[in-house]
Amino acid sequence: MRSVTLYLAMSLDGYIARTDGAVDWLGGEDPKDPGNSYETFLKGIDTVLMGANTYRQITQDLSPDCWPYAGLSCYVFTHKTLPSPQPPDCQPVATTPAALLAILKQRPGRDIWLCGGAHLIRQFQRADLIDRYWITLIPTVLGEGIPLFPADGRECPLHLEGTHIYNGMVDLIYTRRNTLQR
């Protein structure tokens, strides 16, 4: 069965972006670095899920000239039309995460990447739809920003699956404890 992995970077103090959504503090990470887990992670997925703000940030700010997820199926959770030109294999969806996953998990394929942003991640967390948390801890303290884990009183027991250290960064890979018992 295909699993959903939240794969993203987080500051040492638990933020995934500045309060205005900027991720400029992630600079210095080289996806082509042989120690970087990004290339390894990409080999195990074929589908990317993201929110509209993340899509806008990628297409307008971070990678306006080159769609970084070419060859992967991409679904953007939004109730609006995506601006043209739209990257190939990228489509808007106006449904709940659970409804889309019910369809995607029935199809053959590799794992599914929950790419961001904060609002979409919270929807997945509340619905208990994240099977694996692959968090790259960046050695930066932001002081404030958009937290990965909101203070909503929801508990999610995890099992440490592995760690990886490179360039001062640490990958923390966790699986939900109840996933292990399925």
C-alpha positions in Angstrom: 0.0 0.0 0.0 1.3 3.5 -0.9 2.2 5.6 2.1 2.1 9.4 2.7 5.4 11.0 3.8 5.6 14.5 5.0 9.1 15.5 3.8 10.3 19.0 4.6 12.8 21.2 6.5 12.2 22.7 9.9 14.2 25.2 11.9 15.8 24.1 15.1 13.0 25.9 17.0 10.2 24.1 15.0 9.3 26.5 12.2 8.8 25.6 8.5 8.8 29.3 7.3 9.0 32.8 8.5 5.8 34.5 9.6 5.4 35.9 6.1 5.9 32.4 4.6 9.5 33.1 3.4 11.9 30.2 3.4 15.1 32.2 2.5 16.8 30.7 5.6 16.9 27.3 3.9 19.8 28.7 1.7 22.9 26.6 1.6 21.1 23.3 1.1 22.4 21.7 -2.1 20.0 19.0 -3.4 22.9 17.6 -5.5 25.1 17.2 -2.4 25.9 13.4 -2.2 25.0 13.5 1.5 21.6 15.2 1.0 18.6 12.9 1.4 16.5 14.7 -1.3 17.6 12.5 -4.2 17.2 9.3 -2.2 13.7 10.4 -1.1 12.6 11.3 -4.6 13.4 7.8 -5.9 10.7 6.4 -3.6 7.8 8.7 -4.6 5.8 9.4 -7.8 3.1 11.8 -6.4 3.4 15.3 -4.8 0.7 17.0 -2.8 0.8 20.7 -2.0 -1.3 23.6 -1.1 -1.9 26.7 -3.3 0.5 28.9 -1.3 3.3 26.4 -1.7 2.5 26.0 -5.4 2.7 29.8 -5.8 5.9 30.1 -3.9 7.6 27.3 -6.0 6.4 28.7 -9.4 6.9 32.4 -8.7 9.7 32.6 -6.1 11.8 29.5 -5.7 11.8 28.0 -9.2 10.0 30.2 -11.7 11.9 29.0 -14.8 11.9 25.3 -14.1 9.2 23.0 -12.5 11.2 21.0 -10.0 8.8 18.0 -10.0 8.8 17.1 -13.7 7.8 13.5 -14.2 5.9 13.3 -10.9 2.1 13.6 -10.6 1.3 16.8 -8.7 -2.0 17.7 -7.0 -2.5 21.3 -5.7 -5.3 21.7 -3.1 -7.1 24.8 -4.1 -10.6 26.1 -4.9 -9.2 28.4 -7.5 -7.8 27.9 -11.0 -4.1 27.6 -11.2 -2.3 30.3 -13.3 -1.2 29.3 -16.8 1.0 27.9 -18.0 0.5 25.0 -15.7 3.3 22.5 -15.4 2.7 19.1 -17.0 1.2 16.4 -14.7 0.0 19.1 -12.2 -3.6 19.6 -11.5 -5.8 21.5 -9.0 -8.0 19.5 -6.7 -10.9 21.0 -4.6 -11.6 18.0 -2.4 -10.5 16.9 1.1 -7.2 15.2 1.6 -8.9 12.0 2.7 -11.0 11.9 -0.4 -8.0 12.3 -2.7 -6.0 9.8 -0.8 -8.8 7.2 -1.0 -8.4 7.4 -4.8 -4.6 7.6 -5.0 -4.0 4.7 -2.6 -6.1 2.5 -4.8 -3.8 3.1 -7.8 -0.5 1.3 -8.2 2.6 3.4 -7.7 5.2 4.6 -5.3 4.7 6.6 -2.2 3.1 10.0 -1.9 4.9 13.2 -0.8 3.1 15.8 1.3 5.2 18.8 0.3 3.5 21.6 2.2 2.2 24.1 3.2 1.3 24.6 6.8 -2.5 24.7 6.3 -2.6 21.5 4.3 -0.2 19.7 6.6 -2.5 20.5 9.5 -5.5 19.0 7.6 -3.5 15.8 7.0 -2.4 15.7 10.7 -5.9 16.2 12.0 -7.2 13.5 9.8 -4.3 11.2 10.8 -3.3 10.7 7.1 0.5 11.1 7.5 2.3 7.7 7.6 5.9 9.0 7.8 7.5 12.2 9.0 10.8 12.9 7.3 12.0 16.1 8.8 15.3 17.8 8.0 16.3 19.8 11.0 18.2 22.9 9.8 20.6 24.4 12.3 18.9 27.8 12.4 16.9 29.4 15.1 14.2 31.7 13.6 12.7 33.0 16.8 9.2 33.1 15.3 7.4 31.8 12.2 4.9 29.2 11.0 5.2 26.2 13.3 5.2 22.7 11.9 3.2 21.4 14.8 0.5 23.7 16.0 -0.6 23.7 19.6 -3.9 22.0 19.1 -3.7 19.3 21.8 -3.5 16.5 19.3 -1.1 13.7 20.2 0.6 11.5 17.6 2.9 8.8 18.9 5.9 8.2 16.6 8.6 5.5 16.2 12.1 6.6 15.1 12.9 4.8 11.9 16.2 6.4 11.2 18.5 9.5 11.2 21.0 10.9 8.8 23.5 13.7 9.4 25.0 15.9 6.6 26.3 19.5 6.3 25.2 20.2 9.9 21.6 19.1 9.1 19.9 16.1 10.6 17.2 14.0 9.0 14.7 12.6 11.5 12.6 9.9 10.0 9.6 8.8 12.1 6.7 6.4 11.4 3.4 6.6 13.2 3.3 3.9 15.9 -0.2 2.7 14.8 1.2 2.4 11.2 3.5 -0.3 12.5 0.6 -2.3 13.8 -1.5 -2.2 10.6 
